[in-house]
Every structure is written in structure tokens, then in C-alpha cells.
Amino acid sequence: AKARRLNDLLQASGLSIVGGTELFTLIETNRAQAIYQALGKAGILVRRFEDQPDWLRIGLPGAESEWEKLIAALSAINNMGE
């Protein structure tokens, strides 16, 4: 259920899901670098892939406060118009 919630959140933010598990979701976007930097500034660490620069792996948030942090960060990214 939590993995589905993460997928739904990412898709609602306009991101394409290319894979994942119960613990993380793999997305593909031409904004990967900007999203990586913006999430990092918000204290959300995600994994980049040097051989796939359009991919990011986003881990499943644990506590509700972590979900709220991710939701706020994604909203801010979308509002930046990147």
C-alpha cells in the first residue's frame, strides 16, 4: 500500500515510473538533475545513476512527516517550472 502511495504521488507530480520494489520507485525524467538537487536541498536523499542520467531512485518514506516533506518538496519543484 505504501509503495502504491509513492507511485501515485510521483505520477501525480508528472514523473514516469520505470520500475521499483516495495522499498523504492525508479523514475525517469529529463529533469532528473534538477529534481535530485532540489530534493537534496530539502533533506531528501535519492539515488542517481551515472549511466542513466534521466533516472532517479526514490526510497519509500517511513513516517508520515517524511511523506509530508516529500509532498512539499515535489510541490515546490513543480511550482518552480523546471
Phi, psi and omega in degrees: 000321180290323178296321178296319179299317179296314179301315180299318180297314181294318178294321178296337178272006177084018182260144181266127179271130180244355179171185178152182178222192175289347184253342180204165175234138178257124180244160175232128180202145176285358176257018187305315182297315180294319179293318178304312181293317181294318178294321178299318178296333178274002179082019179249113182269129177231163182258133173261162178232115183300324182276351177225077188296345178266004181256146170221141174253122183247121181285155180290122176298150180267280183285159179301327179297327177289324175298314181299321178296316179294316179301314180296318181294317179295322178297316179297320179297314180295325180286340178286342179070028181287000000 
